[in-house]
């Protein structure tokens, strides 16, 4: 979220991955600017610019990626069977991927609703979330049925920033020199 009153211009397009050119209203308006979401840019603000199609595309894409990931994991498991490493290793691999996927699903789902309280802890879980990437993809798929993943969090932050900005702007109305001059003037002596 940017509280700058300057236009973000090409910087916003770079942050959104070039998915959407900056909108004239968002880039020229003073005050806080909405934070772009991956694959959605800032279309989540007014649900315009193909927002519905982007949600459908994100749902289909994440489901296809989940299916492809499961296909790759099946090949990996078949490789273990061919190597004849034993039933214990096979069960351990399945349990490891299941637990990592469940943790990745939960952490990804929670990440859509709030910012991490401890970024260092989230960084330490990055490897675990990488192993359980199917859980993250599945969470992304399911979240697209409700909203653009992360939209509710960004909308809440954006509306709070707009309210703070409006409050600051309303507190600064009027000419401060007039108020200061009226208080500080001394009556003239004759």
SULBELKA-V395780 format. One record per residue. N is the residue number from 1. RES is the residue in one small letter. NEAR is the number of other C-alpha atoms within 12 Angstrom. Layout:
N & RES & NEAR
N & RES & NEAR
This chain:
1 & x & 25
2 & x & 24
3 & x & 25
4 & x & 19
5 & x & 19
6 & x & 17
7 & x & 24
8 & x & 31
9 & x & 23
10 & x & 16
11 & x & 21
12 & x & 30
13 & x & 25
14 & x & 18
15 & x & 24
16 & x & 24
17 & x & 19
18 & x & 20
19 & x & 23
20 & x & 29
21 & x & 25
22 & x & 31
23 & x & 26
24 & x & 16
25 & x & 19
26 & x & 28
27 & x & 26
28 & x & 17
29 & x & 20
30 & x & 21
31 & x & 29
32 & x & 29
33 & x & 37
34 & x & 40
35 & x & 35
36 & x & 37
37 & x & 35
38 & x & 27
39 & x & 34
40 & x & 39
41 & x & 39
42 & x & 41
43 & x & 34
44 & x & 32
45 & x & 30
46 & x & 18
47 & x & 19
48 & x & 17
49 & x & 21
50 & x & 19
51 & x & 26
52 & x & 22
53 & x & 20
54 & x & 30
55 & x & 33
56 & x & 24
57 & x & 22
58 & x & 31
59 & x & 28
60 & x & 21
61 & x & 22
62 & x & 30
63 & x & 25
64 & x & 19
65 & x & 23
66 & x & 27
67 & x & 20
68 & x & 18
69 & x & 25
70 & x & 24
71 & x & 15
72 & x & 16
73 & x & 22
74 & x & 18
75 & x & 14
76 & x & 18
77 & x & 24
78 & x & 17
79 & x & 17
80 & x & 21
81 & x & 18
82 & x & 13
83 & x & 13
84 & x & 13
85 & x & 16
86 & x & 15
87 & x & 15
88 & x & 13
89 & x & 17
90 & x & 22
91 & x & 16
92 & x & 17
93 & x & 25
94 & x & 23
95 & x & 16
96 & x & 19
97 & x & 29
98 & x & 23
99 & x & 21
100 & x & 28
101 & x & 31
102 & x & 26
103 & x & 29
104 & x & 32
105 & x & 31
106 & x & 27
107 & x & 32
108 & x & 36
109 & x & 30
110 & x & 23
111 & x & 26
112 & x & 29
113 & x & 23
114 & x & 20
115 & x & 19
116 & x & 18
117 & x & 12
118 & x & 12
119 & x & 12
120 & x & 10
121 & x & 13
122 & x & 20
123 & x & 15
124 & x & 12
125 & x & 22
126 & x & 20
127 & x & 16
128 & x & 28
129 & x & 30
130 & x & 24
131 & x & 27
132 & x & 34
133 & x & 36
134 & x & 36
135 & x & 34
136 & x & 35
137 & x & 37
138 & x & 36
139 & x & 35
140 & x & 40
141 & x & 31
142 & x & 27
143 & x & 30
144 & x & 32
145 & x & 21
146 & x & 19
147 & x & 30
148 & x & 38
149 & x & 38
150 & x & 33
151 & x & 36
152 & x & 25
153 & x & 28
154 & x & 32
155 & x & 31
156 & x & 21
157 & x & 25
158 & x & 26
159 & x & 23
160 & x & 20
161 & x & 23
162 & x & 25
163 & x & 17
164 & x & 17
165 & x & 22
166 & x & 18
167 & x & 14
168 & x & 15
169 & x & 15
170 & x & 11
171 & x & 12
172 & x & 13
173 & x & 13
174 & x & 11
175 & x & 11
176 & x & 12
177 & x & 13
178 & x & 12
179 & x & 13
180 & x & 11
181 & x & 11
182 & x & 12
183 & x & 11
184 & x & 10
185 & x & 11
186 & x & 8
187 & x & 8
188 & x & 5
189 & x & 4
190 & x & 3
